[in-house]
Amino acid sequence: MAAERSDRIVVVGAGIGGLVSALLLASQGAQVTVVEAAEAPGGKMRRLPLGEGIDGGPTVFTMRWVFEQILEQAGFTLADLPRLAPLGVLARHAWRGHAPRLDLHADHRRSTEAIAEFAGPEEARRFQAFCAQAREVYRRLEGPYIRSGRPSMWSMGRDLGPRGLATLMGLGPFSSLWRSLGRHFHDPRLQQLFGRYATYCGASPWQAPATLMLVAQVELDGVWSVEGGMHAVAQRFADLARRRGATLRYASRCERVLVSGGRASGVRLENGEEIAADAVVFNGDPQALVQGLLGEASTRAVPPLPREQRSLSAVTWAIHGCTAGFPLVRHNVFFDDDYASEFDDVFRARQLPERGTVYVCAQDRGDSGVHEGAERLLCWSTRRPRATSAISMPGRWAHANDGARPC
Ligand SMILES: Cc1cc2nc3c(=O)[nH]c(=O)nc-3n(C[C@H](O)[C@H](O)[C@H](O)COP(=O)(O)OP(=O)(O)OC[C@H]3O[C@@H](n4cnc5c(N)ncnc54)[C@H](O)[C@@H]3O)c2cc1C
């Protein structure tokens, strides 16, 4: 949104979305107040008090150019963020009961070699063809969709042009990511690996469109680790917004969005305080508005979304402990054999699966994978947590409920 110098704007929520809005609006001269229910910024980009503090939400930093652009608009540069270090190994993948594991590398040639060793030279050639298609899909969608503020079917159709439309048609109209991957790969493990990109936006590979293969290109363009953890990014955005004049108020839950004459006119906090505004940016869950949790008047601010259409989330475990038996790198994915049942449980039966893929971020490790002693791990999965569980993956594991366990 464009702001006038005199605009008073309240941003509800200091997640990364709210912080970026606050920074950009304050840079345009608006008087910005951010109200956040939690005691610190970050929202999902939070830090949990375990070990030296562990990232409890996002762990994979990609699309650095997005941050570059935002910072530039606000008169800052990437140097104003905590230091970013590119990862050589994007992720390590392992399968239950199968000895070989597969690393994907930032270096495309090394990934191709790794796939040739893991699944044979034919699959490696298919991987190259897959990457070429993912690159092309990304290139076609970058302007009309990824960089577009508010893409619509009409604007996309116009901006894609005949070549862009031909690229999308080439994926197979209405083809799912799963079906498209089945055309690329013969080895089901690779179909599983690249199908996981659907979960990045809370979807099932059986339902997500094939265009999501562009995530492969996003990761090949670079994955970074952040000095001080992802939470440090949120913290820095809060500092930068403050430097541009925004006021940030934590432990300040918005209880109601005030509306007058059909327009948002401010917010009321839990303690009864009212803050008048010319506009309110709501960075909480839009469905909270629809359900009337912030007042009857804002229920029509966004369209309702039936419960069954909401996206997939995850169960997370934050662990500080010792590991053994599997050579972890920073990002690790452990696949179960029965991929279909995992998504069937979540999207059809609407229950947490008994078994499923587990992601482990070993936050003290880089590419070398070397670490001594207790370490910080964030694990997430769709599967049902068990009361006493060690997370069962190849090798022996840190116990989920131990907290700090002597090594
Ligand atoms: C487990 C997990 C892993 C993820 N991994 C990655 C990853 O590796 N890479 C990646 O790019 N993305 C990842 N994501 C997605 C990413 O974390 C989110 O897209 C992003 O953090 C969302 O930011 P947001 O500002 O939109 O919302 P949120 O972070 O949800 O922020 C909303 C904020 O609003 C506040 N709020 C809500 N209601 C009120 C109210 N009434 N009054 C005051 N405050 C309120 C909340 O307290 C919260 O701080 C992951 C998400 C999860 C859950």
The ligand as a Tripos MOL2 file, in Angstrom:
@<TRIPOS>MOLECULE
LIG
   53    58     1     0     0
SMALL
NO_CHARGES

@<TRIPOS>ATOM
      1 C1          7.2880  -25.0870   11.1640 C.3       1 LIG1
      2 C2          7.4160  -24.0770   10.0640 C.ar      1 LIG1
      3 C3          8.5220  -24.0780    9.2340 C.ar      1 LIG1
      4 C4          8.6460  -23.1440    8.2130 C.ar      1 LIG1
      5 N1          9.7710  -23.1620    7.4480 N.ar      1 LIG1
      6 C5          9.9930  -22.1790    6.5600 C.ar      1 LIG1
      7 C6         11.2470  -22.0620    5.9130 C.ar      1 LIG1
      8 O1         12.1490  -22.8660    6.1740 O.2       1 LIG1
      9 N2         11.4340  -21.0620    5.0290 N.ar      1 LIG1
     10 C7         10.4360  -20.1350    4.7750 C.ar      1 LIG1
     11 O2         10.6620  -19.2270    3.9660 O.2       1 LIG1
     12 N3          9.2210  -20.2170    5.3760 N.ar      1 LIG1
     13 C8          8.9870  -21.2000    6.2690 C.ar      1 LIG1
     14 N4          7.8040  -21.2710    6.9350 N.ar      1 LIG1
     15 C9          6.7730  -20.2710    6.6290 C.3       1 LIG1
     16 C10         7.0870  -18.9180    7.3430 C.3       1 LIG1
     17 O3          7.4750  -19.1700    8.6490 O.3       1 LIG1
     18 C11         5.8470  -18.0650    7.3460 C.3       1 LIG1
     19 O4          5.3630  -17.9140    6.0220 O.3       1 LIG1
     20 C12         6.1160  -16.6640    7.9010 C.3       1 LIG1
     21 O5          6.9210  -16.6880    9.0500 O.3       1 LIG1
     22 C13         4.7730  -16.0330    8.1780 C.3       1 LIG1
     23 O6          4.9650  -14.7270    8.5950 O.3       1 LIG1
     24 P1          3.7380  -13.7840    8.8470 P.3       1 LIG1
     25 O7          4.2770  -12.4720    9.2970 O.co2     1 LIG1
     26 O8          2.8520  -13.7650    7.6750 O.co2     1 LIG1
     27 O9          2.8570  -14.4730   10.0000 O.3       1 LIG1
     28 P2          3.2340  -14.8960   11.4810 P.3       1 LIG1
     29 O10         4.6470  -15.2360   11.6200 O.co2     1 LIG1
     30 O11         2.2110  -15.8990   11.8670 O.co2     1 LIG1
     31 O12         2.9940  -13.5680   12.3300 O.3       1 LIG1
     32 C14         1.7320  -13.1750   12.7950 C.3       1 LIG1
     33 C15         1.9540  -12.3540   14.0490 C.3       1 LIG1
     34 O13         0.7410  -11.7220   14.3780 O.3       1 LIG1
     35 C16         0.5690  -11.7690   15.7890 C.3       1 LIG1
     36 N5         -0.8560  -11.6160   16.0520 N.ar      1 LIG1
     37 C17        -1.8690  -12.4020   15.5780 C.ar      1 LIG1
     38 N6         -3.0540  -11.9270   16.0230 N.ar      1 LIG1
     39 C18        -2.7670  -10.8350   16.7680 C.ar      1 LIG1
     40 C19        -3.5770   -9.9150   17.5010 C.ar      1 LIG1
     41 N7         -4.9190  -10.0180   17.5490 N.pl3     1 LIG1
     42 N8         -2.9610   -8.9010   18.1670 N.ar      1 LIG1
     43 C20        -1.6000   -8.7590   18.1180 C.ar      1 LIG1
     44 N9         -0.7950   -9.6120   17.4590 N.ar      1 LIG1
     45 C21        -1.3770  -10.6290   16.7960 C.ar      1 LIG1
     46 C22         1.1190  -13.1340   16.1650 C.3       1 LIG1
     47 O14         1.4630  -13.1940   17.5530 O.3       1 LIG1
     48 C23         2.3390  -13.2040   15.2470 C.3       1 LIG1
     49 O15         3.4940  -12.6670   15.8710 O.3       1 LIG1
     50 C24         7.6320  -22.1910    7.9760 C.ar      1 LIG1
     51 C25         6.5040  -22.1810    8.7940 C.ar      1 LIG1
     52 C26         6.3910  -23.0980    9.8300 C.ar      1 LIG1
     53 C27         5.1900  -23.0430   10.7200 C.3       1 LIG1
@<TRIPOS>BOND
     1     1     2 1
     2     2     3 ar
     3     2    52 ar
     4     3     4 ar
     5     4     5 ar
     6     4    50 ar
     7     5     6 ar
     8     6     7 ar
     9     6    13 1
    10     7     8 2
    11     7     9 ar
    12     9    10 ar
    13    10    11 2
    14    10    12 ar
    15    12    13 ar
    16    13    14 ar
    17    14    15 1
    18    14    50 ar
    19    15    16 1
    20    16    17 1
    21    16    18 1
    22    18    19 1
    23    18    20 1
    24    20    21 1
    25    20    22 1
    26    22    23 1
    27    23    24 1
    28    24    25 2
    29    24    26 1
    30    24    27 1
    31    27    28 1
    32    28    29 2
    33    28    30 1
    34    28    31 1
    35    31    32 1
    36    32    33 1
    37    33    34 1
    38    33    48 1
    39    34    35 1
    40    35    36 1
    41    35    46 1
    42    36    37 ar
    43    36    45 ar
    44    37    38 ar
    45    38    39 ar
    46    39    40 ar
    47    39    45 ar
    48    40    41 1
    49    40    42 ar
    50    42    43 ar
    51    43    44 ar
    52    44    45 ar
    53    46    47 1
    54    46    48 1
    55    48    49 1
    56    50    51 ar
    57    51    52 ar
    58    52    53 1
@<TRIPOS>SUBSTRUCTURE
     1 LIG1         1 GROUP 0 **** ****
